[in-house]
Amino acid sequence: MQIDEYPILVEQLCPGLFIRIDAPGLSHPFPAKGFVVRNDADVAKIMALGLPHVYCVPDKSARLPISLEELEGQAGKRQKGPWASARTPVSAELSSLKRETIERNKDRIERFAVCERRYEKAMDKVMEALKKVSSPNAEVLEAAGEVVGPMAEMFLSDLDVLINVMTAKMRDEAKHYHALNVAVLSMMLAKEMGLAKAEIEEVGTGSLFHDVGKGRVPIQRFSKGNMVTMSKVLKEYYMEHPKIGAKMLAAVPGFPPAAQMLVLQHHELLDGTGFPGKFRGDAVALGARIAAVANVYDRFLNAKDGSPLRTPHEAMKALYKRRGPLDPKAVTLFIRKLGVYPPGSLVELSNGMQGMVVSANMRDSLRPSVKVHHPDIPRREALIIDLTIETELTVTKAMRPDDLLPDVLQYLNPGKQVSYYVDAAPRS
């Protein structure tokens, strides 16, 4: 899973490149399987063949091709090629990238695949824990701990931590994805709010079970069968789900009281307009205030009420606009850590490439890692550009799915369900 080769203009040739000439029927003295450009004489011979481009093999090259910026400075030394008036297949975007970006891409793709496998295992544990609550025993906390414990360790480690976007493979109910999303985002925020490891784990545990009180409405609640009554009963039952969930978890041996309080209060708001207790200000537990921010954001992002789907960028803007009754410090830190372009956001970079943010860097949220589209690079080997390495590049704008051409959208493959998971950044 790496970039084996990519086309470059012949004007970008220089000694030290390993290239391959793909021109069936053309007679030339160079090996068909590829060769190293040894000197300027080789460059002259290749250019004399009249080819518009050749293929560069980065893993076998001692350097990157000459960038387009360098070519502009050498216009008097070499004849201008089609780069001056047309966009080339790959080199216009890739020639200016640092060698580290190309070299580390294989590792980044492989690490992301490992992270996806860990996410799948975590999701299995989430489903197991949520299902066990109906018959409470110690296994409930054990299953939850296998998800929450490692994430707390990760957030508190000295490693650079990433929040990765996962391509959710829909199975069973979407509530499982929502539960893990809220747990990941709440633990991230709890760490930023200065909580200790045990407290972060309590926030994670409570967040994982925050909606456990939702379920089938008892049939006896429907005294009449008309739609008005049904709508009223459903709303009333929804308003009760924090109490129902907290009561269920009280029966779980050893379930942390702080986590239980989070479940009870995660819909409470600082201005007293929340439910079920209409608590105000400091009467709302810190864990509940943290989970409320993560819960609101994920509901904006992954709406289930039939409202138009929001991109992560739009969900973050919606959270900011409706921040009033939420904890102001929690909202500020949440936005600062995930950034204006959270994982899953479709963006355009300053070099014109379009891509999807695949991970947010917790140390510099304005410089995430972006998987970019390029028609000449297979999707399974898609280039991931880390903006903390490519410091000359920036995100210039956020995009919606309908802003992209169909082939670009298919290549980037943003999921309808956006899910998050935590991982350590690769070491330099």
C-alpha positions in Angstrom: 0.0 0.0 0.0 2.3 2.7 -1.3 2.8 5.1 -4.2 4.8 2.8 -6.5 5.2 5.4 -9.2 3.7 8.5 -10.6 4.0 10.5 -13.8 6.2 13.7 -14.0 7.0 16.1 -16.8 10.3 15.5 -18.6 11.2 19.1 -17.6 11.3 17.9 -14.0 14.0 15.3 -14.6 17.2 15.5 -12.7 20.1 13.2 -11.7 19.2 10.8 -8.9 15.7 10.0 -10.0 14.7 6.4 -10.7 12.3 6.5 -13.6 10.4 4.3 -16.1 9.6 5.1 -19.7 6.2 3.9 -20.7 6.1 4.4 -24.5 5.3 1.1 -26.4 6.9 1.0 -29.8 9.4 3.8 -29.1 13.0 2.9 -29.6 15.4 4.1 -26.8 18.6 2.9 -25.1 17.2 2.7 -21.5 16.1 -0.4 -19.6 12.3 -1.1 -20.0 11.9 -1.9 -16.2 13.3 1.4 -15.1 16.7 3.0 -14.4 18.4 5.8 -12.4 19.0 9.1 -14.2 22.8 9.3 -13.7 23.7 12.8 -15.0 22.6 15.7 -17.2 23.6 13.7 -20.3 20.9 11.1 -19.4 18.4 14.0 -18.9 19.2 15.4 -22.4 18.8 11.9 -24.0 15.4 11.4 -22.4 14.2 14.8 -23.3 15.3 14.2 -26.9 12.8 11.3 -27.1 10.0 13.9 -27.3 8.0 12.4 -24.5 5.6 14.7 -22.5 6.2 12.7 -19.3 7.9 9.7 -17.7 7.1 7.7 -14.5 9.1 8.4 -11.3 9.5 5.6 -8.7 10.0 7.5 -5.4 11.1 4.5 -3.3 14.1 4.0 -5.6 15.0 7.6 -6.1 17.6 9.6 -4.2 15.6 12.8 -4.4 12.3 14.2 -5.5 11.7 15.7 -9.1 12.3 19.3 -9.7 9.3 21.3 -8.5 7.3 23.5 -10.7 8.5 26.5 -8.7 12.1 25.6 -9.5 11.2 25.2 -13.2 9.8 28.7 -13.3 13.2 29.9 -12.2 15.0 27.8 -14.8 12.8 28.8 -17.7 15.8 30.3 -19.5 17.9 27.2 -19.1 15.4 24.7 -20.3 12.7 24.8 -22.9 9.3 25.4 -21.3 7.0 22.3 -21.4 3.3 21.9 -21.1 3.4 22.6 -17.4 3.2 26.3 -18.2 -0.3 26.0 -19.7 -1.8 22.8 -18.5 -2.3 20.8 -15.3 -0.2 17.6 -15.3 -1.5 14.3 -14.1 0.4 14.2 -10.8 3.4 16.4 -10.7 1.6 19.8 -10.4 0.4 18.7 -6.9 3.1 16.3 -5.8 6.3 17.8 -7.0 6.4 20.5 -4.2 5.6 18.1 -1.4 8.4 17.2 1.1 10.0 13.8 0.6 8.9 12.9 4.1 5.3 13.0 3.1 5.8 10.5 0.3 8.1 8.3 2.3 5.8 8.1 5.4 2.6 7.6 3.4 2.8 3.8 3.5 3.2 3.8 7.2 0.4 6.2 7.7 -2.0 4.1 5.6 -1.0 1.0 7.5 -1.4 2.7 10.9 -4.8 3.9 9.9 -5.8 0.3 8.9 -4.6 -0.9 12.3 -6.6 1.8 14.0 -9.7 0.7 12.0 -9.3 -2.9 13.3 -9.0 -1.6 16.9 -12.1 0.5 16.3 -14.0 -2.6 15.2 -12.9 -4.5 18.3 -13.9 -1.5 20.5 -17.3 -1.4 18.8 -17.8 -5.1 19.6 -17.1 -4.3 23.3 -19.5 -1.3 23.2 -22.3 -3.5 21.8 -21.6 -6.2 24.4 -21.6 -3.7 27.3 -24.9 -2.0 26.2 -26.7 -5.3 25.7 -25.6 -6.6 29.2 -27.2 -3.7 31.0 -30.6 -5.3 30.8 -29.3 -8.1 33.1 -26.8 -6.1 35.2 -23.7 -7.8 36.5 -20.0 -7.1 36.8 -19.4 -8.0 33.1 -21.0 -4.7 32.2 -18.2 -2.6 33.7 -15.6 -5.1 32.5 -16.7 -4.7 28.9 -16.9 -0.9 29.2 -13.4 -0.8 30.9 -11.9 -2.6 27.9 -12.9 0.4 25.8 -12.5 3.3 28.2 -9.3 2.3 29.9 -7.0 2.2 26.9 -8.4 5.5 25.6 -7.8 7.2 29.0 -4.2 6.0 28.9 -3.8 7.3 25.4 -5.1 10.8 26.2 -2.8 11.0 29.3 0.3 9.7 27.6 3.2 11.8 26.4 2.4 10.8 22.8 0.9 13.0 20.2 -2.7 11.9 20.0 -5.0 11.9 17.0 -8.8 11.7 16.7 -9.3 9.6 13.6 -12.5 9.4 11.5 -13.7 5.9 10.9 -15.8 4.7 8.0 -18.7 3.2 9.9 -19.9 -0.1 8.6 -23.6 0.1 9.6 -24.7 -2.8 11.7 -27.4 -3.3 14.3 -28.4 0.2 15.6 -26.8 3.5 15.1 -26.9 4.2 18.8 -23.8 2.1 19.2 -21.8 4.5 17.0 -23.3 7.4 18.9 -22.3 5.9 22.2 -18.7 5.4 21.2 -18.5 8.8 19.5 -19.7 10.6 22.7 -17.4 8.6 24.8 -14.3 9.4 22.7 -15.1 13.1 22.4 -16.1 13.4 26.1 -12.8 11.8 27.2 -10.9 14.1 25.0 -12.7 17.1 26.5 -12.3 15.8 30.1 -8.6 15.6 29.6 -8.5 19.2 28.3 -10.7 20.3 31.3 -7.9 19.1 33.6 -9.5 16.0 35.0 -7.4 13.1 36.5 -7.2 9.7 35.0 -9.9 8.1 37.2 -12.3 11.0 36.5 -11.6 10.7 32.7 -12.5 7.0 32.9 -15.7 7.9 34.8 -16.7 10.4 32.1 -15.9 7.8 29.4 -18.0 5.1 31.2 -21.0 7.4 31.8 -20.8 8.7 28.2 -20.8 5.2 26.8 -24.0 4.5 28.6 -25.6 7.9 28.4 -28.6 6.8 26.3 -29.0 3.4 27.8 -32.4 4.5 29.1 -33.8 4.8 25.6 -35.8 1.7 24.5 -39.2 0.5 23.6 -42.1 2.5 25.1 -44.2 0.1 27.2 -47.4 -0.6 25.4 -49.5 0.3 28.4 -48.4 4.0 28.0 -50.6 4.2 25.0 -54.1 4.7 26.3 -55.4 5.6 22.8 -54.1 4.8 19.4 -54.4 8.2 17.7 -51.2 10.0 16.5 -51.6 12.9 18.9 -51.4 10.6 21.9 -48.6 8.5 20.4 -46.5 11.7 19.7 -47.1 12.9 23.3 -46.2 9.6 24.8 -43.0 9.3 22.8 -41.9 12.8 23.8 -42.7 12.1 27.5 -40.8 8.9 27.4 -37.8 10.6 25.7 -37.7 13.2 28.5 -37.6 10.4 31.0 -34.7 8.4 29.4 -32.0 9.9 31.6 -33.8 8.8 34.8 -34.5 5.4 33.4 -30.9 5.0 32.4 -29.5 6.1 35.7 -31.9 3.7 37.5 -30.7 0.8 35.3 -27.1 1.5 36.0 -27.7 1.8 39.7 -28.3 -1.9 39.6 -24.9 -2.6 38.0 -22.4 -3.7 40.8 -19.7 -1.1 41.2 -21.0 1.3 38.6 -19.3 4.7 39.5 -21.7 7.2 41.1 -20.1 10.1 39.0 -20.8 8.1 35.8 -24.4 7.5 36.9 -24.8 11.2 37.6 -23.6 12.0 34.1 -26.2 9.7 32.6 -28.9 11.3 34.8 -27.9 14.9 33.9 -26.5 14.8 30.3 -29.5 16.7 29.0 -29.4 19.4 31.7 -28.4 22.9 30.7 -26.8 25.7 32.7 -29.8 28.0 32.2 -32.3 25.5 33.7 -34.0 24.7 30.4 -32.8 21.1 30.2 -34.3 17.9 31.6 -35.3 15.9 33.5 -34.5 18.0 36.6 -34.1 21.5 35.2 -31.0 22.0 37.2 -29.0 25.3 36.8 -25.3 26.2 36.9 -23.1 24.4 39.3 -26.0 22.0 40.1 -25.1 20.3 36.8 -22.2 18.0 37.4 -19.0 18.7 35.4 -19.1 15.3 33.8 -22.6 15.9 32.5 -21.6 19.3 31.2 -18.7 17.7 29.3 -20.9 14.9 27.9 -23.6 17.4 26.9 -21.2 19.2 24.5 -20.0 16.0 22.9 -23.6 14.7 22.7 -24.9 17.9 21.0 -22.1 17.9 18.5 -22.6 14.3 17.5 -26.4 14.8 17.2 -25.8 17.7 14.9 -23.4 15.6 12.9 -25.3 12.4 12.8 -28.9 13.5 12.9 -31.6 10.8 13.1 -34.6 13.0 12.8 -34.7 13.3 9.0 -33.1 16.7 9.0 -30.4 17.4 6.3 -27.0 15.8 7.0 -24.4 18.2 8.2 -20.7 18.0 7.5 -18.4 18.0 10.5 -17.5 21.6 9.7 -21.2 22.6 9.7 -21.8 20.6 12.9 -19.1 22.5 14.6 -20.5 25.8 13.4 -24.0 24.7 14.7 -22.5 23.9 18.1 -20.9 27.3 18.3 -24.1 29.1 17.4 -26.1 27.2 20.0 -23.5 27.2 22.7 -25.5 29.6 25.0 -26.8 27.1 27.7 -23.8 24.8 27.5 -20.6 25.1 29.6 -18.7 27.9 27.9 -15.2 26.6 28.8 -16.1 23.1 27.6 -17.4 24.4 24.2 -14.3 26.6 23.7 -11.9 23.7 24.5 -13.9 21.3 22.3 -13.7 23.5 19.3 -10.0 24.3 19.9 -9.1 20.6 20.1 -11.1 19.3 17.1 -10.5 22.4 15.1 -12.7 24.3 12.6 -12.3 21.3 10.2 -12.9 18.2 12.4 -12.2 14.7 11.1 -14.6 13.8 8.3 -14.7 17.4 6.9 -14.3 17.7 3.1 -11.8 20.5 2.3 -9.8 22.1 -0.4 -6.1 22.8 0.2 -4.2 25.8 -1.0 -2.6 23.8 -3.8 -6.0 23.1 -5.2 -6.3 19.5 -4.1 -9.5 18.3 -2.6 -9.7 15.8 0.3 -11.2 14.6 3.5 -9.7 15.3 7.0 -8.9 11.9 8.4 -7.4 12.9 11.7 -7.2 15.9 14.0 -3.9 16.7 15.6 -4.5 17.4 19.2 -1.5 19.8 19.4 -2.3 21.8 16.4 -6.0 21.6 15.3 -5.6 23.9 12.4 -3.1 21.5 10.7 -4.9 18.1 10.4 -4.0 15.2 8.2 -6.0 15.1 4.9 -6.5 12.2 2.6 -6.4 13.9 -0.9 -7.9 12.9 -4.2 -5.7 12.2 -7.2 -7.0 10.3 -10.2 -3.6 8.7 -10.9 -3.1 7.4 -7.4 -5.2 4.3 -6.6 -7.7 4.9 -3.8 -6.3 2.2 -1.6 -2.9 4.1 -1.8 -4.4 7.5 -1.4 -2.0 10.2 -0.3 -2.4 11.4 3.3 -0.9 14.9 3.7 0.0 15.9 7.2 -0.2 19.6 7.4 2.2 19.7 10.3 4.8 18.5 7.8 3.6 20.4 4.7 3.6 23.7 6.5 3.3 25.7 3.2 -0.1 24.2 2.6 -3.3 25.3 4.4 -7.0 24.4 4.3 -8.6 27.2 2.2 -12.3 26.2 2.5 -14.7 23.5 3.6 -16.9 21.7 1.1 -20.1 19.8 1.0 -20.5 16.4 -0.8 -22.5 18.0 -3.6 -19.6 20.4 -4.2 -17.4 17.5 -5.4 -17.5 15.7 -8.7 -18.9 12.2 -8.4 -15.6 10.5 -9.0 -13.9 12.6 -6.3 -16.7 11.8 -3.8 -16.4 8.1 -4.5 -12.6 8.2 -4.1 -12.8 10.0 -0.8 -15.7 7.9 0.4 -17.0 10.0 3.3 -19.4 7.9 5.3 -23.0 9.0 6.0 -22.3 8.0 9.6 -19.2 9.8 10.9 -17.5 7.9 13.8 -14.4 8.8 15.8 -11.6 6.8 17.5 -8.5 7.8 19.3 -5.0 6.7 18.3 -1.3 7.8 18.9 0.3 9.7 16.1 3.2 7.9 14.3 6.6 8.9 15.7 8.9 10.9 13.5 
